Amino acid sequence: MSKKTIKYNEAISELNGILSDLESERVDVDELTIRVKRAVELIKLCREKIEETELEVRKIVKEFDKSSDKEEAAK
């Protein structure tokens, strides 16, 4: 995978392109392994981004809940 950080939507778009090529049999046999390896890299990247986002959202919600509890206790 390239050193450049790829965004989730870019990864999904590239995956869709690879899938489309594979389904239409436009991929040369010599390139098939390369495309499948790239697809696996992109899937891993997407999973990591989803997991990171989930953790961030949980942290934000937890902080929100704490601040809401403090506001309720102050009333």
For each residue, the residues with C-beta under 8 A, 3 or more apart:
1: 6 38 41 42 45
2: 6
3:
4:
5:
6: 1 2 10 11 14 42 45
7: 10 11
8: 11 12 46 49 50
9: 12 13
10: 6 7 13 14
11: 6 7 8 14 15 42 45 46 49
12: 8 9 15 16 46
13: 9 10 16 17
14: 6 10 11 17 18 38 42
15: 11 12 18 19 39 42 43 46
16: 12 13 19 20
17: 13 14 20 21
18: 14 15 21 22 35 38 39 42
19: 15 16 22 23 39
20: 16 17 23 24
21: 17 18 24 26 27 35
22: 18 19 25 27 32 35 36
23: 19 20
24: 20 21
25: 22
26: 21
27: 21 22 31 32 35
28: 31 32
29: 32
30:
31: 27 28 34 35
32: 22 27 28 29 35 36
33: 36 37
34: 31 37 38
35: 18 21 22 27 31 32 38 39
36: 22 32 33 39 40
37: 33 34 40 41
38: 1 14 18 34 35 41 42
39: 15 18 19 35 36 42 43
40: 36 37 43 44
41: 1 37 38 44 45
42: 1 6 11 14 15 18 38 39 45 46
43: 15 39 40 46 47
44: 40 41 47 48
45: 1 6 11 41 42 48 49
46: 8 11 12 15 42 43 49 50
47: 43 44 50 51
48: 44 45 51 52
49: 8 11 45 46 52 53
50: 8 46 47 53 54
51: 47 48 54 55
52: 48 49 55 56
53: 49 50 56 57
54: 50 51 57 58
55: 51 52 58 59
56: 52 53 59 60
57: 53 54 60 61
58: 54 55 61 62
59: 55 56 62 63
60: 56 57 63 64
61: 57 58 64 65
62: 58 59 65 66
63: 59 60 66 67
64: 60 61 67 68
65: 61 62 68 69
66: 62 63 69 70
67: 63 64 70 71
68: 64 65 71 72
69: 65 66 72 73
70: 66 67 73 74
71: 67 68 74 75
72: 68 69 75
73: 69 70
74: 70 71
75: 71 72
